[in-house]
Amino acid sequence: KLHSLRRVVYVIPYTSIIEQTAEVFRAALATTDDILEHHATFDWDRGASPRGVAAADDEGRSGLNKLRRAAENWDAPIVVTTAVQFFESLFSNRTSRCRKLHNLAGAVIILDEAQTLPLPLLRPCMAAIDELCRNYGASIVLCTATQPALLKRDEFNGGFDIPEDRELAPHPRALYTALKRVTVETLAEPIADDVIADRYSEQPQMLCIVNSRAHARALFDAIAHMPGATHLSTLMCPRHRRAVIHSIRTRLAANEPVRLVATSLIEAGVDVDFPEVWRAAAGIDAIAQAAGRCNREGRLASGKVVVFSSAESKPPRALEAFWQAARPVIRAHEDILGLDAVKAYFQELYWQKGDDALDAKEIDGRTGILVAIRERADAHAFPFRSIAEVFHLIDEVMEPVIVPWRSNPDDLEATNLFRAIRAMDRPRATDLRRLQQYAVSIPGRARRAWLEKGVLRPVHPAVGDEMLCFEDLSYYRSPTGLDIHEFGSRSAESNIID
């Protein structure tokens, strides 16, 4: 308001925390109508509604058309959206996605966890951010505990020209010293899961974060017999995860055993406080995020963070470059979470990848989105369609399925919602959106296999295969969520980070 800016667009890298972030804003600002959540679990902005879904006239103010218009236009004082929606809209050639772009002019755009921008698209993302700031009156905030070294003064080729006085949290070194709450130990040799399990037996409150859903499941199986053993991954639907996180917080507050195995989703702003945290091989930024779950409230003199390489589960290919960049920094710095170490890590990461790898998508036989734009600038013949086809922040094709999860045998919320939807000639869009809290994203081939075997069926005949659900919980395990190994998808699953 002080600078006459029009709205706040809060960009989050993880769909899993979009709801909780919007709730924080609603509570802080005492408003509900002024905050728009743009979810990506089911994409309502594809230009046409799922066939057979009730129209807006059937639903009044909550109609699908109103939901789509709000999502397409971002015409709200506060928009909470995902990095996928934000950046893919900027590089899209579709009318529905581009229709919101005028509302980015004169907006405050907060990029939360700015270090998570994907390396193959880093330079195009930076170019878009720079353009919004220079020529469209946007105010850009790069928000993270581990600022990536993307500035000219960081020796990043073509980096942002941002002077030091633009730092919103002044005196970073003093702040880091004041807020330091953990000591990091890095194990020299790879260790087996049974070693971690032995440590769990000694430490009743401990968190271990691993790099894939498959590894999380295997490690949890090794400790499932221990008091307080708990599992958390995106194989569990959002409503299930929220219930587990609430239980974790309650038990930690009561000083009861909580032996938690989780994927990196726990690092995405989940407010938990463990005295000891183990983190499987990852980048310094991920290690710092994991450390944020250790001694979070500062009740101990110092919490313990252990970084390890797994002898049984190699880092997914998507994480290999980050671990390779972290290793020399770990060897060279006593405090690997300090500002100098973080800067050195990102410099190493970008140096190892090289300039070409930071704009690596191929356009019409040539590497580089920015190269394609520059080459066609004089003629204004930009390859919009080709760019849109390759600009995807997430390469793994994941598709949602609906699980009728229940917190206990008497919990009929999902059952009643399914019955209500199936009793209608045309399901209401608001009811279909409510199904998001029961959605689990799985590899496309697992979804197709289950559909062919009749395990999945449409939530309503009118929407067909666009929205599929399980009839019961036969493939859903209470502690660990959906078991997708039934159809030989373990190989793909091992590469799914969270």
Disulfide bonds with the S-S distance in Angstrom:
none
